[in-house]
């Protein structure tokens, strides 16, 4: 990730509707699979806002990120256990110690996502889980993805294949952010017809629009935690070790 994009991310994580919606969804799902004071390891920490929230809830936390700037955000925000680390190398976490591993919009940045999942699995306690989000719809892959350092966008089948190749089992899989899919399709189509150099940044919205989108996202979150969504701009999954 470009350090400039990381700076933007750290500023937006507090209030921008997409980041808030994803964080709240992650907290809702995480609460079903882990409980304080268990250890949560996050691969790809961004601006450290997720780790702060998990720590506030009473979890022990450990952050890993390839970018020194991201780890510096962790330390400045009071996350003591945070290391600069390549997720495709063996993780500096005690085997079998993590109640939950969190990788939110991370796998698409990795050339070898299966290898990262294998290392994540090694950190899991026997009943531990891995919480994942990834961008969906490979047909939408474009310049914006390339500027963000994405290798791919996922279909459900592709994500299942990577999970199973890592020796893991899919426990729960769903789409999310369905209401953003139609405008994303229009925007990506327009960008292909009228290509030009664009920064990899999130569209600015007014405070009123931001609150409206946050509200819609909360309605969707309440629904998808109970029922499957037929489609969406992203996928969210919980995976774990196979049961014997």
C-alpha positions, 0 to 999 in steps of 0.5 A: 500500500502507498504510505499516502493511502495509509495516511488517508485510511487512518483518517477515514477509519474513525467516521467514514461509513464504509470503514465503520460498517466493516468494523461493526460487522467484524465486531458482531461476527467476532463476538460469535466466535471469540470472547475476551480475554482471548488473543486476536491477531490481525494481519494487515492492521491499516491504521490500527483502528480495529485493534483498538476496538478489540482491545477496548472490548477486553481482548489481547491483541497482536498486529502484523503488517508489512508496512513499518508506517502501519506498525508505527500507527499501532504503537502510537495508539497504544497497541504494544504487541505489533510487528513489521512482518510479511504475512506469507512468512511464518508468523511471530505468534505462538502456535495454538495461541489465537482465539481469532485471526482477522484479515480484513481486505488483506488476501487480495493484496497477497501474491500467495494468499494460501500461504498466508492462510496456512500461517494463520492456521498455525496460530489458531487455538483448537477451536479458533477461527479466522475472519476474512473480508475480500472484494468480490466480483472479478469482473469489476477489477480495474485501475482502482484495484491495481492502484491499491495493490490488489492481485484479484477480486474474489468469487465465493468459489475462489475464496473457498478454493483458497481456504480449502487449499490451506487445509481450512474449513469454511464455517460461514460465508456471505456477501456484504455491502450489497447496496453499493454494488449497482453504483460500483458497476456504473462507476467501473464501467464509466472509468473503463470507457473514459480512462484517466489517471485517478488516485486510489481514494474513497469517494468523498461524501457529505456528512448527511450522506455518510450518516445515511449510508451508515444507517443502510449498512446497519440495516444490512448488517442486521439482516446478513447475520441471519440470512444469506445475501444473494450478492454484494460488493464484498465477501465475508467469511469465517473459517477454521481448522477441520473437525476430526 
